[in-house]
Amino acid sequence: LHVDLDAFFASVEQLDNPSFKGKPVIVGGTTKRGVVATCSYEARRFGIHSAMSGFMAKKLCPKGIFLKPRMEKYMQISKEVFKILSEVTDQIQRISIDEAYLDVTGLDLSPYKIAVWIKKTVKNRVGITISVGISYNKFLAKLASDWNKPDGIFEIRHGDVPHILKPLSIIKVYGLGKKSAIKLNSIGIFTIGDLLQCDRQTLSYFFGESRADEIYNRARGIDHSPV
């Protein structure tokens, strides 16, 4: 499973101050040189996103609620969530304050029922929502957790690959950043479907052998990295 708290910092602020619910909350970007750390989904409708300058965010959403980050509070809530995750399994790889992989291989409940339990328990005990992706490897689980955000749950099965991946932008391939995507765009590769037509030799020319292998495999839903 890949679990990802939805708009985490903004969700905590809305939890602590119910009057913020349903409103565009932007955490960070409170000074001229400041940048947005995260924002609520209501703010995202204005085109605001993390790492955007506060100046631009205010231009896009003048009536947005801009707040300074409260890292101590976010860490406290994160600990509560990870305590819940540890009730499922001790095979947890923490990626960040709001994101983790869980290996649930061999547990009594089905992965889907475990995902439902996690979502329900986090909501009841902590008061915020979490999205869960389910699959047979880490790359696909992470892709799945993004599928129905916010408050989503999605499973990618063996039979879904590769056709479910083909329409997706190459930026969805973990390890491919914006600069790498621009390189591939320059030779007509925009989707994972396009990437599937690209041989290892071409990828090696752009990225070197070891990264080329990773990208080649992930486009095919192959990822052997352990939790």
MDAnalysis code that builds the backbone (N, CA, C; Angstrom):
import MDAnalysis as mda
import numpy as np

u = mda.Universe.empty(681, n_residues=227, atom_resindex=np.repeat(np.arange(227), 3), trajectory=True)
u.add_TopologyAttr("name", ["N", "CA", "C"] * 227)
u.add_TopologyAttr("resid", np.arange(1, 228))
u.add_TopologyAttr("resname", ["LEU", "HIS", "VAL", "ASP", "LEU", "ASP", "ALA", "PHE", "PHE", "ALA", "SER", "VAL", "GLU", "GLN", "LEU", "ASP", "ASN", "PRO", "SER", "PHE", "LYS", "GLY", "LYS", "PRO", "VAL", "ILE", "VAL", "GLY", "GLY", "THR", "THR", "LYS", "ARG", "GLY", "VAL", "VAL", "ALA", "THR", "CYS", "SER", "TYR", "GLU", "ALA", "ARG", "ARG", "PHE", "GLY", "ILE", "HIS", "SER", "ALA", "MET", "SER", "GLY", "PHE", "MET", "ALA", "LYS", "LYS", "LEU", "CYS", "PRO", "LYS", "GLY", "ILE", "PHE", "LEU", "LYS", "PRO", "ARG", "MET", "GLU", "LYS", "TYR", "MET", "GLN", "ILE", "SER", "LYS", "GLU", "VAL", "PHE", "LYS", "ILE", "LEU", "SER", "GLU", "VAL", "THR", "ASP", "GLN", "ILE", "GLN", "ARG", "ILE", "SER", "ILE", "ASP", "GLU", "ALA", "TYR", "LEU", "ASP", "VAL", "THR", "GLY", "LEU", "ASP", "LEU", "SER", "PRO", "TYR", "LYS", "ILE", "ALA", "VAL", "TRP", "ILE", "LYS", "LYS", "THR", "VAL", "LYS", "ASN", "ARG", "VAL", "GLY", "ILE", "THR", "ILE", "SER", "VAL", "GLY", "ILE", "SER", "TYR", "ASN", "LYS", "PHE", "LEU", "ALA", "LYS", "LEU", "ALA", "SER", "ASP", "TRP", "ASN", "LYS", "PRO", "ASP", "GLY", "ILE", "PHE", "GLU", "ILE", "ARG", "HIS", "GLY", "ASP", "VAL", "PRO", "HIS", "ILE", "LEU", "LYS", "PRO", "LEU", "SER", "ILE", "ILE", "LYS", "VAL", "TYR", "GLY", "LEU", "GLY", "LYS", "LYS", "SER", "ALA", "ILE", "LYS", "LEU", "ASN", "SER", "ILE", "GLY", "ILE", "PHE", "THR", "ILE", "GLY", "ASP", "LEU", "LEU", "GLN", "CYS", "ASP", "ARG", "GLN", "THR", "LEU", "SER", "TYR", "PHE", "PHE", "GLY", "GLU", "SER", "ARG", "ALA", "ASP", "GLU", "ILE", "TYR", "ASN", "ARG", "ALA", "ARG", "GLY", "ILE", "ASP", "HIS", "SER", "PRO", "VAL"])
u.atoms.positions = np.array([
    [0.845, -1.197, 0.000],
    [0.000, 0.000, 0.000],
    [0.876, 1.241, 0.000],
    [0.410, 2.275, -0.678],
    [1.026, 3.590, -0.530],
    [-0.039, 4.492, 0.072],
    [0.285, 5.113, 1.211],
    [-0.678, 5.992, 1.878],
    [-0.172, 7.424, 1.818],
    [-1.089, 8.352, 1.611],
    [-0.716, 9.756, 1.420],
    [-1.808, 10.640, 2.017],
    [-1.460, 11.392, 3.059],
    [-2.431, 12.294, 3.676],
    [-2.768, 13.423, 2.705],
    [-4.048, 13.745, 2.617],
    [-4.523, 14.717, 1.624],
    [-4.264, 16.150, 2.081],
    [-3.486, 16.901, 1.236],
    [-3.207, 18.319, 1.524],
    [-2.916, 18.490, 3.014],
    [-1.943, 17.743, 3.508],
    [-1.772, 17.497, 4.943],
    [-1.748, 18.758, 5.804],
    [-0.818, 19.673, 5.548],
    [-0.716, 20.861, 6.407],
    [-2.028, 21.655, 6.398],
    [-2.590, 21.827, 5.215],
    [-3.849, 22.581, 5.092],
    [-4.995, 21.852, 5.790],
    [-5.000, 20.525, 5.702],
    [-6.053, 19.727, 6.360],
    [-5.983, 19.878, 7.878],
    [-4.766, 19.920, 8.416],
    [-4.595, 20.110, 9.863],
    [-5.122, 21.491, 10.278],
    [-4.837, 22.496, 9.465],
    [-5.314, 23.848, 9.774],
    [-6.846, 23.906, 9.734],
    [-7.447, 23.214, 8.770],
    [-8.912, 23.191, 8.682],
    [-9.519, 22.397, 9.836],
    [-8.791, 21.378, 10.307],
    [-9.235, 20.580, 11.447],
    [-9.244, 21.432, 12.717],
    [-8.177, 22.216, 12.909],
    [-8.054, 23.050, 14.106],
    [-8.980, 24.259, 14.080],
    [-9.308, 24.717, 12.887],
    [-10.166, 25.895, 12.759],
    [-11.295, 25.579, 11.774],
    [-12.417, 25.052, 12.271],
    [-13.529, 24.646, 11.402],
    [-14.032, 25.729, 10.455],
    [-13.787, 27.012, 10.797],
    [-14.242, 28.097, 9.918],
    [-13.457, 28.118, 8.604],
    [-12.308, 27.400, 8.560],
    [-11.499, 27.322, 7.339],
    [-12.011, 26.251, 6.367],
    [-12.906, 25.387, 6.843],
    [-13.367, 24.276, 5.988],
    [-14.106, 24.800, 4.769],
    [-13.774, 24.209, 3.611],
    [-14.414, 24.625, 2.367],
    [-13.838, 25.907, 1.787],
    [-12.770, 26.426, 2.422],
    [-12.165, 27.672, 1.951],
    [-10.740, 27.433, 1.448],
    [-10.243, 28.350, 0.603],
    [-8.879, 28.184, 0.077],
    [-7.824, 28.513, 1.132],
    [-7.243, 27.465, 1.715],
    [-6.228, 27.627, 2.751],
    [-4.856, 27.379, 2.135],
    [-3.954, 28.320, 2.319],
    [-2.601, 28.195, 1.764],
    [-1.609, 28.257, 2.930],
    [-0.823, 27.207, 3.095],
    [0.185, 27.182, 4.151],
    [1.526, 27.566, 3.531],
    [2.125, 28.639, 4.065],
    [3.349, 29.178, 3.484],
    [3.026, 30.335, 2.558],
    [4.065, 30.960, 2.030],
    [3.852, 32.076, 1.110],
    [3.331, 33.322, 1.783],
    [3.579, 33.438, 3.094],
    [3.052, 34.595, 3.830],
    [3.941, 35.834, 3.696],
    [5.176, 35.641, 3.211],
    [6.077, 36.789, 3.007],
    [6.349, 36.959, 1.510],
    [6.972, 38.085, 1.150],
    [7.241, 38.364, -0.266],
    [8.067, 37.275, -0.927],
    [9.060, 36.754, -0.188],
    [9.938, 35.736, -0.758],
    [9.502, 34.318, -0.406],
    [8.437, 34.207, 0.360],
    [7.977, 32.886, 0.806],
    [7.363, 32.070, -0.324],
    [7.362, 30.749, -0.128],
    [6.731, 29.864, -1.110],
    [5.649, 29.034, -0.434],
    [4.727, 28.552, -1.230],
    [3.625, 27.729, -0.733],
    [4.164, 26.347, -0.360],
    [3.881, 25.907, 0.876],
    [4.265, 24.556, 1.302],
    [3.221, 23.561, 0.825],
    [1.983, 23.884, 1.052],
    [0.861, 23.097, 0.521],
    [-0.389, 23.957, 0.600],
    [-1.456, 23.480, -0.014],
    [-2.704, 24.234, 0.033],
    [-3.884, 23.280, -0.039],
    [-5.026, 23.747, 0.392],
    [-6.237, 22.921, 0.364],
    [-6.688, 22.716, -1.080],
    [-7.557, 21.736, -1.270],
    [-8.057, 21.470, -2.628],
    [-8.895, 22.635, -3.147],
    [-9.505, 23.377, -2.224],
    [-10.259, 24.572, -2.647],
    [-9.309, 25.599, -3.255],
    [-8.102, 25.715, -2.697],
    [-7.112, 26.663, -3.229],
    [-6.545, 26.169, -4.557],
    [-6.444, 24.865, -4.714],
    [-5.876, 24.308, -5.945],
    [-6.738, 24.621, -7.170],
    [-8.022, 24.868, -6.931],
    [-8.913, 25.227, -8.051],
    [-8.524, 26.575, -8.674],
    [-7.784, 27.373, -7.935],
    [-7.309, 28.661, -8.446],
    [-5.973, 28.525, -9.171],
    [-5.446, 27.298, -9.224],
    [-4.161, 27.063, -9.891],
    [-2.972, 27.132, -8.957],
    [-3.240, 27.196, -7.658],
    [-2.147, 27.263, -6.676],
    [-1.591, 25.859, -6.436],
    [-0.284, 25.768, -6.253],
    [0.352, 24.480, -5.974],
    [1.575, 24.692, -5.098],
    [2.095, 23.619, -4.521],
    [3.272, 23.725, -3.651],
    [4.472, 24.215, -4.451],
    [5.346, 24.945, -3.772],
    [6.570, 25.537, -4.341],
    [6.291, 26.800, -5.168],
    [5.016, 27.181, -5.298],
    [4.686, 28.442, -5.976],
    [5.028, 29.606, -5.047],
    [5.435, 30.721, -5.612],
    [5.735, 31.897, -4.784],
    [4.452, 32.426, -4.139],
    [4.607, 32.957, -2.932],
    [3.461, 33.542, -2.243],
    [2.876, 34.697, -3.031],
    [3.730, 35.451, -3.699],
    [3.285, 36.587, -4.523],
    [2.317, 36.124, -5.606],
    [2.696, 35.035, -6.313],
    [1.845, 34.512, -7.390],
    [0.550, 33.927, -6.823],
    [0.671, 33.221, -5.693],
    [-0.507, 32.615, -5.071],
    [-1.531, 33.678, -4.676],
    [-1.030, 34.803, -4.129],
    [-1.937, 35.894, -3.739],
    [-2.584, 36.558, -4.945],
    [-1.845, 36.567, -6.027],
    [-2.381, 37.135, -7.268],
    [-3.530, 36.249, -7.787],
    [-3.317, 34.939, -7.714],
    [-4.327, 33.991, -8.204],
    [-5.539, 33.908, -7.275],
    [-5.275, 34.068, -5.970],
    [-6.360, 33.913, -4.992],
    [-6.234, 34.975, -3.892],
    [-6.645, 36.215, -4.202],
    [-6.488, 37.320, -3.241],
    [-7.213, 37.084, -1.914],
    [-8.299, 36.298, -1.955],
    [-9.083, 36.060, -0.741],
    [-8.678, 34.766, -0.027],
    [-7.555, 34.198, -0.460],
    [-7.076, 32.977, 0.179],
    [-6.646, 33.231, 1.616],
    [-6.704, 32.183, 2.432],
    [-6.278, 32.270, 3.833],
    [-4.831, 31.797, 3.901],
    [-3.903, 32.732, 4.056],
    [-2.472, 32.421, 4.074],
    [-2.004, 32.250, 5.523],
    [-1.386, 31.108, 5.809],
    [-0.977, 30.783, 7.175],
    [0.489, 30.366, 7.241],
    [1.136, 30.711, 8.344],
    [2.502, 30.253, 8.571],
    [2.471, 28.774, 8.961],
    [3.430, 27.978, 8.478],
    [3.473, 26.554, 8.852],
    [3.668, 26.378, 10.358],
    [3.020, 25.350, 10.916],
    [3.179, 24.997, 12.332],
    [3.734, 23.575, 12.402],
    [5.031, 23.439, 12.182],
    [5.631, 22.116, 12.030],
    [5.451, 21.229, 13.266],
    [5.492, 21.838, 14.444],
    [5.318, 21.044, 15.666],
    [3.950, 20.354, 15.684],
    [2.940, 21.095, 15.275],
    [1.581, 20.544, 15.234],
    [1.483, 19.448, 14.170],
    [2.071, 19.686, 13.005],
    [2.010, 18.698, 11.927],
    [2.735, 17.403, 12.323],
    [3.860, 17.542, 13.029],
    [4.600, 16.370, 13.497],
    [3.761, 15.556, 14.488],
    [3.034, 16.253, 15.348],
    [2.178, 15.582, 16.340],
    [1.093, 14.757, 15.648],
    [0.438, 15.367, 14.667],
    [-0.623, 14.658, 13.931],
    [-0.033, 13.493, 13.135],
    [1.131, 13.718, 12.539],
    [1.806, 12.666, 11.772],
    [2.098, 11.449, 12.651],
    [2.552, 11.697, 13.878],
    [2.845, 10.596, 14.803],
    [1.593, 9.781, 15.095],
    [0.463, 10.468, 15.235],
    [-0.810, 9.771, 15.487],
    [-1.170, 8.869, 14.306],
    [-0.957, 9.384, 13.094],
    [-1.271, 8.597, 11.894],
    [-0.343, 7.385, 11.782],
    [0.958, 7.599, 12.007],
    [1.904, 6.489, 11.893],
    [1.688, 5.446, 12.990],
    [1.142, 5.854, 14.119],
    [0.788, 4.898, 15.171],
    [-0.320, 3.966, 14.673],
    [-1.268, 4.542, 13.939],
    [-2.347, 3.735, 13.345],
    [-1.774, 2.759, 12.318],
    [-0.864, 3.252, 11.470],
    [-0.261, 2.399, 10.445],
    [0.510, 1.236, 11.074],
    [1.138, 1.495, 12.222],
    [1.922, 0.446, 12.886],
    [1.032, -0.645, 13.476],
    [-0.280, -0.368, 13.604],
    [-1.222, -1.395, 14.050],
    [-1.516, -2.395, 12.933],
    [-1.199, -1.998, 11.705],
    [-1.419, -2.872, 10.547],
    [-0.218, -3.797, 10.339],
    [0.981, -3.218, 10.319],
    [2.203, -3.969, 10.047],
    [3.410, -3.191, 10.549],
    [4.507, -3.916, 10.798],
    [5.750, -3.204, 11.127],
    [6.613, -3.008, 9.882],
    [6.113, -3.502, 8.741],
    [6.827, -3.328, 7.473],
    [6.406, -1.999, 6.840],
    [6.937, -0.916, 7.385],
    [6.558, 0.438, 6.948],
    [7.803, 1.187, 6.506],
    [7.709, 1.818, 5.356],
    [8.776, 2.705, 4.891],
    [8.220, 4.124, 4.860],
    [8.693, 4.929, 5.794],
    [8.233, 6.317, 5.869],
    [8.963, 7.126, 4.803],
    [8.229, 7.816, 3.963],
    [8.814, 8.634, 2.898],
    [8.924, 10.089, 3.344],
    [7.916, 10.543, 4.058],
    [7.904, 11.924, 4.543],
    [6.931, 12.006, 5.710],
    [6.674, 13.204, 6.163],
    [5.774, 13.427, 7.295],
    [4.337, 12.939, 7.013],
    [3.993, 12.846, 5.723],
    [2.599, 12.542, 5.367],
    [2.447, 11.389, 4.367],
    [3.487, 10.579, 4.233],
    [3.475, 9.574, 3.149],
    [4.295, 8.351, 3.545],
    [3.799, 7.151, 3.198],
    [4.536, 5.929, 3.529],
    [4.092, 4.763, 2.646],
    [4.977, 3.759, 2.587],
    [4.637, 2.470, 1.970],
    [4.455, 1.447, 3.086],
    [3.500, 0.534, 2.895],
    [3.292, -0.572, 3.821],
    [3.299, -1.876, 3.031],
    [4.065, -2.856, 3.500],
    [4.027, -4.187, 2.893],
    [3.017, -5.012, 3.686],
    [1.890, -5.338, 3.054],
    [0.831, -6.090, 3.743],
    [0.727, -7.521, 3.213],
    [1.802, -7.977, 2.573],
    [1.836, -9.341, 2.048],
    [1.605, -10.347, 3.174],
    [0.690, -11.264, 2.945],
    [0.499, -12.363, 3.899],
    [-0.367, -12.041, 5.096],
    [-0.899, -10.834, 5.210],
    [-1.789, -10.530, 6.333],
    [-3.161, -11.171, 6.104],
    [-3.892, -11.370, 7.195],
    [-5.170, -12.091, 7.116],
    [-6.210, -11.371, 6.261],
    [-6.326, -10.066, 6.431],
    [-7.312, -9.303, 5.653],
    [-6.792, -9.025, 4.249],
    [-7.709, -8.832, 3.310],
    [-7.309, -8.467, 1.948],
    [-6.742, -7.042, 1.969],
    [-5.843, -6.716, 1.022],
    [-5.295, -5.355, 0.965],
    [-6.388, -4.288, 0.898],
    [-7.463, -4.569, 0.177],
    [-8.535, -3.582, 0.046],
    [-9.199, -3.312, 1.396],
    [-9.471, -4.389, 2.157],
    [-10.101, -4.212, 3.471],
    [-9.169, -3.490, 4.433],
    [-7.863, -3.761, 4.312],
    [-6.883, -3.054, 5.147],
    [-6.898, -1.566, 4.807],
    [-6.939, -1.250, 3.507],
    [-6.967, 0.146, 3.060],
    [-8.209, 0.868, 3.592],
    [-9.358, 0.195, 3.532],
    [-10.609, 0.775, 4.042],
    [-10.493, 1.032, 5.545],
    [-9.893, 0.076, 6.271],
    [-9.723, 0.227, 7.721],
    [-8.821, 1.416, 8.032],
    [-7.715, 1.551, 7.295],
    [-6.793, 2.670, 7.514],
    [-7.517, 4.001, 7.315],
    [-8.250, 4.116, 6.212],
    [-8.956, 5.362, 5.907],
    [-9.974, 5.709, 6.995],
    [-10.741, 4.709, 7.390],
    [-11.788, 4.919, 8.392],
    [-11.179, 5.285, 9.746],
    [-10.108, 4.582, 10.129],
    [-9.492, 4.795, 11.443],
    [-8.802, 6.150, 11.519],
    [-8.096, 6.537, 10.459],
    [-7.444, 7.859, 10.439],
    [-8.502, 8.962, 10.536],
    [-9.590, 8.808, 9.825],
    [-10.660, 9.818, 9.849],
    [-11.295, 9.908, 11.238],
    [-11.585, 8.744, 11.842],
    [-12.261, 8.728, 13.150],
    [-11.365, 9.196, 14.288],
    [-10.113, 8.742, 14.275],
    [-9.222, 9.052, 15.407],
    [-8.520, 10.401, 15.259],
    [-8.184, 10.749, 14.036],
    [-7.381, 11.953, 13.817],
    [-8.214, 13.101, 13.257],
    [-9.185, 12.769, 12.380],
    [-10.082, 13.791, 11.861],
    [-9.744, 14.315, 10.480],
    [-8.728, 13.701, 9.814],
    [-8.372, 14.119, 8.453],
    [-8.454, 12.924, 7.508],
    [-8.380, 13.191, 6.219],
    [-8.518, 12.119, 5.235],
    [-7.157, 11.679, 4.697],
    [-7.133, 10.431, 4.240],
    [-5.921, 9.842, 3.686],
    [-6.296, 9.057, 2.436],
    [-5.467, 9.129, 1.419],
    [-5.701, 8.354, 0.197],
    [-4.777, 7.143, 0.197],
    [-5.300, 6.016, -0.288],
    [-4.535, 4.772, -0.274],
    [-4.503, 4.155, -1.664],
    [-3.294, 3.799, -2.110],
    [-3.119, 3.080, -3.367],
    [-2.677, 1.655, -3.078],
    [-3.225, 0.714, -3.822],
    [-2.928, -0.702, -3.614],
    [-2.363, -1.279, -4.909],
    [-1.269, -2.005, -4.803],
    [-0.772, -2.721, -5.974],
    [0.281, -3.743, -5.560],
    [0.882, -4.380, -6.568],
    [1.840, -5.455, -6.289],
    [3.276, -4.953, -6.253],
    [3.485, -3.635, -6.450],
    [4.811, -3.055, -6.214],
    [4.671, -1.580, -5.837],
    [5.781, -0.993, -5.399],
    [5.754, 0.360, -4.848],
    [5.392, 1.427, -5.890],
    [5.968, 1.319, -7.080],
    [5.699, 2.313, -8.119],
    [4.205, 2.390, -8.437],
    [3.584, 1.232, -8.623],
    [2.162, 1.209, -8.978],
    [1.272, 1.602, -7.797],
    [1.684, 1.250, -6.575],
    [0.904, 1.643, -5.394],
    [0.884, 3.162, -5.246],
    [2.041, 3.779, -5.484],
    [2.119, 5.255, -5.403],
    [1.248, 5.903, -6.478],
    [1.287, 5.334, -7.669],
    [0.458, 5.824, -8.769],
    [-1.024, 5.716, -8.395],
    [-1.379, 4.592, -7.773],
    [-2.778, 4.322, -7.412],
    [-3.285, 5.274, -6.328],
    [-2.411, 5.675, -5.393],
    [-2.873, 6.546, -4.303],
    [-3.254, 7.931, -4.818],
    [-2.716, 8.292, -5.970],
    [-3.011, 9.587, -6.592],
    [-4.285, 9.566, -7.430],
    [-4.774, 8.370, -7.717],
    [-5.814, 8.191, -8.735],
    [-7.126, 8.879, -8.390],
    [-7.580, 8.702, -7.133],
    [-8.886, 9.247, -6.732],
    [-8.769, 10.274, -5.611],
    [-7.643, 10.978, -5.558],
    [-7.462, 11.980, -4.507],
    [-8.476, 13.119, -4.653],
    [-8.919, 13.745, -3.540],
    [-8.598, 13.401, -2.156],
    [-9.529, 12.322, -1.603],
    [-9.144, 11.749, -0.455],
    [-9.948, 10.744, 0.250],
    [-10.231, 9.543, -0.647],
    [-9.237, 9.172, -1.450],
    [-9.445, 8.119, -2.446],
    [-8.889, 6.772, -2.051],
    [-9.320, 5.785, -2.822],
    [-8.773, 4.437, -2.708],
    [-8.809, 3.831, -4.109],
    [-7.707, 3.214, -4.506],
    [-7.646, 2.658, -5.859],
    [-6.668, 1.497, -5.876],
    [-6.985, 0.483, -6.660],
    [-6.123, -0.689, -6.759],
    [-5.733, -0.939, -8.211],
    [-4.454, -1.169, -8.437],
    [-3.969, -1.555, -9.762],
    [-3.523, -3.011, -9.686],
    [-4.193, -3.865, -10.491],
    [-3.907, -5.305, -10.476],
    [-3.003, -5.677, -11.651],
    [-2.470, -6.899, -11.590],
    [-1.592, -7.370, -12.664],
    [-2.253, -7.222, -14.043],
    [-3.535, -7.579, -14.119],
    [-4.241, -7.543, -15.399],
    [-4.496, -6.148, -15.944],
    [-4.324, -5.137, -15.093],
    [-4.552, -3.745, -15.523],
    [-3.362, -3.163, -16.295],
    [-2.214, -3.822, -16.145],
    [-0.958, -3.307, -16.722],
    [-0.636, -4.053, -18.014],
    [-0.212, -3.386, -19.097],
    [0.175, -1.960, -19.140],
    [-0.918, -1.011, -19.604],
    [-2.130, -1.543, -19.988],
    [-3.089, -0.650, -20.669],
    [-3.541, 0.526, -19.801],
    [-3.595, 0.337, -18.467],
    [-4.032, 1.433, -17.593],
    [-2.995, 2.555, -17.537],
    [-1.737, 2.202, -17.841],
    [-0.650, 3.181, -17.781],
    [-0.512, 3.998, -19.067],
    [-0.887, 3.412, -20.175],
    [-0.595, 4.006, -21.486],
    [-1.033, 5.463, -21.666],
    [-2.235, 5.859, -21.216],
    [-2.653, 7.258, -21.457],
    [-1.974, 8.269, -20.535],
    [-1.292, 7.804, -19.491],
    [-0.738, 8.715, -18.490],
    [0.479, 9.469, -19.010],
    [0.659, 10.679, -18.494],
    [1.839, 11.480, -18.844],
    [3.102, 10.798, -18.317],
    [4.199, 10.939, -19.026],
    [5.462, 10.339, -18.580],
    [5.920, 10.898, -17.235],
    [5.415, 12.074, -16.848],
    [5.789, 12.667, -15.565],
    [5.326, 11.793, -14.403],
    [4.368, 10.880, -14.677],
    [3.868, 9.964, -13.652],
    [4.849, 8.844, -13.345],
    [5.856, 8.658, -14.193],
    [6.849, 7.611, -13.963],
    [7.816, 8.103, -12.886],
    [7.806, 7.416, -11.750],
    [8.655, 7.819, -10.634],
    [10.120, 7.844, -11.071],
    [10.793, 8.956, -10.797],
    [12.189, 9.082, -11.214],
    [12.352, 9.974, -12.428],
    [11.243, 10.277, -13.096],
    [11.291, 11.189, -14.236],
    [10.829, 12.575, -13.796],
    [11.751, 13.516, -13.697],
    [11.397, 14.877, -13.322],
    [11.046, 15.713, -14.539],
    [10.826, 16.996, -14.309],
    [10.418, 17.892, -15.400],
    [11.490, 17.988, -16.490],
    [12.767, 18.075, -16.084],
    [13.845, 18.195, -17.069],
    [13.936, 16.946, -17.943],
    [13.796, 15.781, -17.299],
    [13.828, 14.519, -18.045],
    [12.649, 14.429, -19.000],
    [11.489, 14.892, -18.529],
    [10.286, 14.860, -19.368],
    [10.466, 15.735, -20.605],
    [11.093, 16.895, -20.426],
    [11.329, 17.802, -21.563],
    [12.233, 17.135, -22.599],
    [13.258, 16.415, -22.129],
    [14.145, 15.690, -23.049],
    [13.354, 14.684, -23.882],
    [12.482, 13.939, -23.210],
    [11.701, 12.921, -23.923],
    [10.649, 13.566, -24.831],
    [10.057, 14.664, -24.367],
    [9.094, 15.396, -25.207],
    [9.723, 15.828, -26.527],
    [11.028, 16.157, -26.464],
    [11.734, 16.647, -27.655],
    [11.843, 15.585, -28.751],
    [11.697, 14.315, -28.365],
    [11.704, 13.250, -29.392],
    [10.313, 12.613, -29.544],
    [9.283, 13.356, -29.104],
    [7.904, 12.920, -29.348],
    [7.343, 11.945, -28.330],
    [7.963, 11.876, -27.147],
    [7.461, 10.957, -26.118],
    [6.754, 11.777, -25.030],
    [5.428, 11.641, -24.970],
    [4.624, 12.423, -24.028],
    [3.882, 11.536, -23.025],
    [3.467, 10.361, -23.447],
    [2.710, 9.466, -22.576],
    [3.511, 8.192, -22.292],
    [3.049, 7.439, -21.309],
    [3.696, 6.155, -21.024],
    [3.542, 5.221, -22.217],
    [2.428, 5.367, -22.931],
    [2.237, 4.579, -24.161],
    [3.349, 4.859, -25.163],
    [3.716, 6.137, -25.308],
    [4.835, 6.515, -26.188],
    [6.141, 5.907, -25.666],
    [6.309, 5.961, -24.351],
    [7.535, 5.463, -23.719],
    [7.718, 3.969, -23.947],
    [6.599, 3.250, -24.009],
    [6.655, 1.801, -24.245],
    [7.243, 1.462, -25.619],
    [7.160, 2.424, -26.540],
    [7.704, 2.210, -27.887],
    [9.200, 2.538, -27.958],
    [9.723, 3.063, -26.849],
    [11.120, 3.529, -26.827],
    [12.034, 2.392, -26.343],
    [13.098, 2.107, -27.087],
    [13.990, 1.010, -26.679],
    [14.996, 1.464, -25.622],
    [15.621, 0.482, -24.989],
    [16.588, 0.762, -23.917],
    [17.751, 1.623, -24.413],
    [18.183, 1.376, -25.640],
    [19.341, 2.087, -26.191],
    [19.080, 3.602, -26.239],
    [17.885, 3.969, -26.693],
    [17.521, 5.390, -26.766],
    [17.481, 6.000, -25.366],
    [16.879, 5.272, -24.411],
    [16.802, 5.766, -23.040],
    [18.193, 5.905, -22.421],
    [19.086, 4.953, -22.746],
    [20.464, 5.000, -22.231],
    [21.196, 6.240, -22.730],
    [20.912, 6.628, -23.969],
    [21.536, 7.815, -24.556],
    [21.191, 9.058, -23.734],
    [19.937, 9.115, -23.248],
    [19.479, 10.281, -22.493],
    [19.830, 10.211, -21.010],
    [19.755, 9.000, -20.427],
    [19.815, 8.896, -18.965],
    [20.935, 8.016, -18.405],
    [21.701, 7.344, -19.270],
    [22.691, 6.397, -18.755],
    [22.021, 5.053, -18.518],
    [22.820, 4.003, -18.475],
    [22.255, 2.643, -18.456],
    [21.402, 2.341, -17.240],
    [21.913, 2.654, -16.047],
    [21.192, 2.238, -14.845],
    [19.840, 2.937, -14.707],
    [19.779, 4.253, -14.962],
    [18.499, 4.971, -14.914],
    [17.597, 4.559, -16.054],
    [18.179, 4.283, -17.207],
    [17.389, 3.847, -18.369],
    [16.653, 2.557, -18.055],
    [17.321, 1.628, -17.376],
    [16.686, 0.359, -16.998],
    [15.501, 0.590, -16.070],
    [15.687, 1.482, -15.093],
    [14.608, 1.793, -14.147],
    [13.389, 2.345, -14.888],
    [13.630, 3.321, -15.751],
    [12.533, 3.964, -16.491],
    [11.856, 2.965, -17.429],
    [12.666, 2.172, -18.124],
    [12.145, 1.146, -19.050],
    [11.223, 0.190, -18.294],
    [11.656, -0.263, -17.123],
    [10.880, -1.232, -16.342],
    [9.614, -0.612, -15.753],
    [9.751, 0.588, -15.208],
    [8.577, 1.202, -14.568],
    [7.466, 1.490, -15.570],
    [7.834, 1.845, -16.787],
    [6.817, 2.065, -17.827],
    [6.016, 0.788, -18.081],
    [6.588, -0.347, -17.718],
    [5.944, -1.654, -17.898],
    [5.366, -2.189, -16.583],
    [5.347, -1.319, -15.579],
    [4.793, -1.718, -14.276],
    [5.702, -2.610, -13.488],
    [7.007, -2.591, -13.769],
    [7.962, -3.445, -13.074],
    [8.763, -2.612, -12.070],
    [8.754, -3.027, -10.805],
    [9.523, -2.328, -9.779],
    [9.828, -3.341, -8.663],
    [11.091, -3.678, -8.523],
    [11.488, -4.707, -7.545],
    [11.975, -4.113, -6.234],
    [11.894, -2.784, -6.074],
    [12.423, -2.184, -4.844],
    [11.588, -2.606, -3.634],
    [12.250, -3.026, -2.547],
    [11.529, -3.531, -1.368],
    [11.079, -2.396, -0.451],
    [10.114, -2.694, 0.402],
    [9.718, -1.765, 1.472],
    [10.740, -1.956, 2.593],
])
